[in-house]
C-alpha cells in the first residue's frame, strides 16, 4: 500500500482515474460542494489530491485542504473514497505527507460510522457541527 500526493500539475490527467472513488462520498457531504467543485479546487491547487495504490492500481483517493489556525496548520480531509484509505498503514504515510506540507494536525468530518472508524485509528471527536439555512 502506498499513499502519495498527486502533484498539482498532474491532477487534471489523474482526475478520470479517481473521480469514481470520490463521487459516492458526495451523498454524505450535504450541499457543501459538488464533485465538479471538488475537481475545480484540486485543479486550482486549493485542495490536494491524495491517492492510495496497491502494487499496480489506484484503489482509493481523498482530497485535503490546509487551514491556518492561530496555533496549528490543519490538514483537513474534505472527501475520501475507495479502499485502503483508512488504515493504520495509510494514516502513517498520510501524516508524513501532510507534515511535509507544514501541517501540525489532521482533521476530518463525517457521519457517525466514519467517525467510529477514524477513532479506531487514533482520532478524537472534538465537537459536533450543526447548521441551518439563513
C-alpha positions as CSV (number, residue, x, y, z in Angstrom):
1,X,0.0,0.0,0.0
2,X,1.3,3.4,-1.0
3,X,-0.2,6.8,-0.2
4,X,1.0,9.7,-2.3
5,X,0.0,13.2,-3.1
6,X,-0.6,13.9,-6.8
7,X,1.5,16.9,-7.9
8,X,-0.9,19.7,-8.9
9,X,0.4,19.8,-12.5
10,X,-0.9,16.2,-12.9
11,X,-4.3,16.4,-11.2
12,X,-6.2,17.0,-14.5
13,X,-4.7,13.9,-16.0
14,X,-5.3,11.9,-12.9
15,X,-8.9,13.0,-12.3
16,X,-10.6,10.4,-14.6
17,X,-8.9,7.7,-12.6
18,X,-10.0,8.8,-9.2
19,X,-13.4,10.5,-9.5
20,X,-15.3,7.3,-9.2
21,X,-13.8,6.9,-5.7
22,X,-14.8,10.4,-4.7
23,X,-18.3,10.5,-6.3
24,X,-20.1,8.2,-3.7
25,X,-19.0,10.5,-0.9
26,X,-21.0,13.4,-2.3
27,X,-24.2,12.0,-1.0
28,X,-22.9,12.4,2.5
29,X,-21.5,15.9,2.1
30,X,-24.8,17.6,2.1
31,X,-24.8,20.7,-0.1
32,X,-21.2,21.8,0.8
33,X,-19.8,21.1,-2.7
34,X,-20.4,19.1,-5.8
35,X,-17.9,16.7,-7.4
36,X,-17.2,19.3,-10.1
37,X,-16.3,21.9,-7.4
38,X,-14.0,19.3,-5.8
39,X,-12.3,18.8,-9.2
40,X,-12.0,22.6,-9.6
41,X,-10.4,23.1,-6.2
42,X,-8.0,20.2,-6.9
43,X,-7.0,21.5,-10.3
44,X,-6.6,25.1,-8.9
45,X,-4.3,23.7,-6.2
46,X,-6.6,24.8,-3.3
47,X,-7.1,21.2,-2.3
48,X,-4.5,18.4,-2.6
49,X,-5.4,15.1,-4.3
50,X,-4.0,12.1,-2.4
51,X,-4.2,8.6,-3.8
52,X,-3.8,5.1,-2.4
53,X,-2.2,2.5,-4.7
54,X,-1.5,-1.2,-4.4
55,X,1.2,-2.8,-6.5
56,X,-0.3,-1.6,-9.8
57,X,-3.6,0.1,-9.3
58,X,-5.2,3.2,-7.7
59,X,-7.5,1.8,-5.0
60,X,-8.6,4.9,-3.2
61,X,-8.5,8.7,-3.2
62,X,-9.0,11.7,-0.9
63,X,-8.8,15.4,-1.1
64,X,-7.2,17.6,1.6
65,X,-7.2,21.3,2.3
66,X,-4.8,23.1,4.5
67,X,-6.2,25.6,7.1
68,X,-4.2,28.1,9.0
69,X,-5.3,28.5,12.6
70,X,-3.6,30.6,15.3
71,X,-1.8,27.6,16.9
72,X,-1.9,25.0,14.2
73,X,-1.8,24.3,10.4
74,X,-4.6,21.8,9.9
75,X,-4.8,19.3,7.1
76,X,-8.5,18.8,6.7
77,X,-9.7,15.8,4.8
78,X,-12.6,17.1,2.6
79,X,-13.5,14.0,0.6
80,X,-12.5,10.3,0.7
81,X,-13.4,7.1,-1.0
82,X,-12.2,3.7,-2.1
83,X,-10.2,1.0,-0.4
84,X,-7.2,1.1,1.9
85,X,-7.5,4.8,2.6
86,X,-8.4,4.5,6.3
87,X,-5.9,2.0,7.6
88,X,-3.1,2.4,10.2
89,X,-0.5,2.0,7.4
90,X,-2.1,4.6,5.2
91,X,-2.5,7.0,8.1
92,X,1.2,6.9,8.9
93,X,2.0,7.7,5.3
94,X,-0.6,10.5,5.1
95,X,0.7,12.1,8.3
96,X,4.2,12.2,6.9
97,X,3.0,13.8,3.6
98,X,0.9,16.4,5.5
99,X,3.8,17.1,7.8
100,X,5.9,17.8,4.7
101,X,3.3,20.5,3.8
102,X,3.7,22.1,7.2
103,X,0.6,20.6,8.9
104,X,0.6,20.0,12.6
105,X,-2.9,18.4,12.9
106,X,-5.0,16.2,10.7
107,X,-8.8,16.6,10.9
108,X,-11.8,15.1,9.2
109,X,-15.6,15.4,9.5
110,X,-18.1,12.8,8.7
111,X,-21.1,10.8,9.6
112,X,-21.0,8.6,12.8
113,X,-19.8,5.5,11.0
114,X,-16.7,7.2,9.6
115,X,-16.1,8.9,13.0
116,X,-16.1,5.5,14.7
117,X,-13.6,4.1,12.1
118,X,-11.3,7.1,12.5
119,X,-11.5,6.8,16.3
120,X,-10.0,3.3,15.9
121,X,-7.1,4.9,14.2
122,X,-6.5,7.4,17.0
123,X,-8.7,10.4,16.0
124,X,-10.6,12.0,18.8
125,X,-14.1,13.6,18.4
126,X,-13.7,17.3,19.1
127,X,-17.2,18.7,18.5
128,X,-20.4,18.3,16.6
129,X,-21.3,20.7,13.8
130,X,-24.9,21.9,13.3
131,X,-26.3,24.1,10.5
132,X,-29.4,26.0,9.4
133,X,-30.2,28.0,6.3
134,X,-30.3,31.8,6.5
